[in-house]
Amino acid sequence: YIIIPNFPYYYSFGGLSAIYYSSAYQTFYWDETRHTLFHVIDRHTGHHVATYEADPCFSFHTANAWDEDVELPGGRKERVIYMDYCMYENTDIVDASFELGKTPTGKLDLDLVQPARYVFDKNTAHKEEHQIAPSQFRRYRLGQVPVAKPGADTWTPSWSNAFSNLTKFNKRRVASYTVIGHDLEMPRFNPRYNMKPYRFCWGVCE
């Protein structure tokens, strides 16, 4: 599967605000009222098979991910995707990137970075000492993933088939998660366990 995350961090005015601000940062806005969406693509058929809703969050980096069949009571099986993410509760971490190059006193060190020609209106400006919540290392669970039938690598378009696919695949499912670590970024793991269950993950923390 290919998983496409859709965080609630959007272009304002359809991206036209970039013309006014001349800054990608101020072109985006965070909408805490919208869900994070995970769109699932079947890499064998190329079809979108499911979309999962999660709490609003934001991430720069992922760790490992894999899918497996889980045994259910009665002998049935459920296809489940597990994904490990370094997640933040909002986009304050983007604001924090503008603090890079500053000395402990909060003043710019001109030997390290040149000051901006204008001041950004940062979303964290009203927060005491610009504090942000650390990342959570989350393991997401996407359950009941549709499984493509053998030989289903082609699709014959028709009005009835198209309507059936729209109602089936656009039905929102819910992604749950477990927090398995805190304040972790730039995750790394043994590449021999890529797309497989694994035990250890390394990263950096503040």
C-alpha positions in Angstrom: 0.0 0.0 0.0 0.9 3.6 -0.5 -0.3 5.9 2.3 -0.8 9.6 1.5 -1.3 11.8 4.7 -3.5 14.9 4.4 -2.8 17.1 7.4 -5.2 20.1 8.1 -2.6 22.6 7.1 -3.9 24.4 4.0 -3.1 27.1 1.5 -5.0 30.3 2.2 -7.1 31.6 -0.7 -6.1 28.6 -2.8 -2.4 29.6 -2.6 -3.0 33.2 -4.0 -1.8 34.6 -0.7 1.8 33.6 -1.7 1.7 36.5 -4.2 1.0 39.0 -1.5 3.3 37.6 1.2 6.1 36.3 -1.0 6.5 33.7 1.8 5.4 30.0 1.7 5.2 30.0 5.5 2.5 32.7 5.6 0.6 31.1 2.8 -0.4 28.2 5.0 -2.9 28.1 7.8 -3.7 25.5 10.5 -7.4 24.4 10.8 -7.8 22.5 14.1 -11.4 21.8 13.3 -10.5 19.5 10.5 -9.4 15.9 10.6 -6.1 14.5 9.5 -6.8 12.1 6.6 -4.8 9.0 5.6 -5.6 8.0 2.0 -4.7 4.4 1.2 -3.7 3.4 -2.4 -3.3 -0.3 -3.4 0.1 -0.4 -5.1 -0.9 -3.5 -7.2 -4.1 -2.0 -8.7 -3.2 1.7 -8.4 -6.7 2.3 -6.9 -7.7 4.4 -3.9 -9.2 1.8 -1.5 -9.9 3.7 1.7 -9.6 6.9 3.6 -9.1 7.1 7.4 -9.8 10.0 9.7 -7.6 10.9 12.7 -7.3 13.7 15.2 -5.8 16.9 13.7 -2.0 16.6 13.8 1.1 17.4 11.8 4.3 15.5 11.0 7.6 16.0 9.2 9.0 12.4 9.5 7.8 8.9 9.5 9.4 5.7 10.7 8.4 2.2 9.6 5.0 0.9 8.3 3.7 -2.5 7.4 0.5 -4.5 6.8 -0.5 -7.8 8.2 -3.6 -10.1 8.5 -4.9 -10.3 12.0 -6.8 -13.3 13.2 -10.4 -12.6 14.4 -12.8 -14.7 16.4 -14.5 -17.3 14.2 -11.5 -17.8 12.0 -12.0 -14.6 10.1 -9.0 -12.3 9.2 -8.7 -8.5 9.1 -6.1 -6.7 7.0 -4.4 -4.0 9.2 -1.8 -1.3 8.3 0.5 -0.1 11.1 2.4 3.2 10.7 4.9 4.9 13.0 5.0 8.7 12.9 6.7 11.5 14.8 3.5 13.6 15.4 2.8 17.0 16.7 -0.6 18.2 18.0 -0.4 21.3 15.7 2.0 23.2 13.4 3.8 25.2 16.2 6.9 23.2 15.3 6.9 25.1 11.9 7.0 28.4 13.9 9.9 27.0 16.0 12.0 26.7 12.9 12.3 30.5 12.8 14.2 30.4 16.1 17.1 28.6 14.5 20.3 30.6 14.6 19.3 32.6 17.6 21.5 32.8 20.7 20.2 31.8 24.2 19.5 35.4 24.8 17.0 35.4 22.0 19.1 37.8 19.8 20.2 36.9 16.3 23.8 35.9 15.8 24.7 37.7 12.6 27.7 35.3 12.1 25.2 32.4 11.8 22.2 33.9 10.1 21.1 37.1 8.5 18.0 38.7 10.0 14.8 38.7 7.9 13.9 41.9 6.1 10.5 41.8 7.7 8.8 40.2 10.7 6.7 37.1 10.4 3.4 37.0 12.3 4.0 33.7 14.0 1.2 31.7 15.5 3.2 31.0 18.7 3.9 34.7 19.4 1.2 34.8 22.0 2.5 31.8 23.9 4.8 32.2 26.8 8.5 31.8 25.7 7.1 30.4 22.4 6.7 27.0 24.1 5.5 24.1 21.9 4.4 20.6 22.8 7.1 18.0 22.0 6.4 15.3 19.4 4.7 12.0 20.2 6.0 8.8 18.6 2.6 7.3 17.5 1.8 4.0 16.1 -1.4 4.3 13.9 -3.7 1.4 13.2 -5.7 1.4 10.0 -8.1 -1.6 10.3 -10.4 -3.4 7.9 -8.3 -2.4 4.9 -10.0 -3.6 1.7 -8.0 -6.4 0.0 -7.9 -6.5 -3.8 -9.1 -9.8 -5.3 -6.6 -11.9 -7.3 -6.4 -10.7 -10.9 -8.1 -7.4 -10.0 -5.5 -5.3 -11.7 -7.8 -3.9 -14.3 -10.9 -1.9 -14.0 -13.7 -1.7 -16.6 -15.4 1.8 -16.2 -19.1 2.0 -16.2 -21.7 4.2 -14.6 -22.8 1.6 -12.1 -19.3 0.5 -11.3 -18.2 4.2 -10.8 -21.0 4.9 -8.4 -20.3 1.7 -6.5 -16.6 2.6 -6.1 -17.5 6.2 -5.0 -19.8 5.0 -2.2 -17.5 2.2 -1.1 -14.1 3.9 -1.1 -15.2 7.4 0.0 -16.7 6.1 3.2 -14.5 7.4 6.0 -13.0 5.0 8.4 -11.3 5.8 11.8 -7.5 5.5 12.4 -6.6 4.8 16.0 -3.1 5.2 17.5 -1.0 4.3 20.5 1.8 6.6 21.9 4.9 4.5 22.1 7.4 7.3 22.8 7.9 11.1 23.4 10.1 13.9 22.1 11.6 11.9 19.2 12.5 13.1 15.8 14.5 12.0 12.7 13.6 8.3 13.4 15.8 5.5 12.1 15.6 1.7 12.3 17.3 -1.4 11.0 16.6 -1.2 7.2 16.3 -5.0 7.1 13.0 -4.6 8.8 11.7 -2.1 6.3 7.9 -2.7 5.9 8.0 -5.4 8.6 7.3 -5.5 12.3 10.3 -4.2 14.2 11.4 -3.7 17.8 13.9 -0.8 18.0 13.8 2.8 16.7 16.5 5.5 17.2 16.0 9.3 17.0 17.1 12.6 18.3 15.4 14.6 21.1 15.9 18.0 22.8 
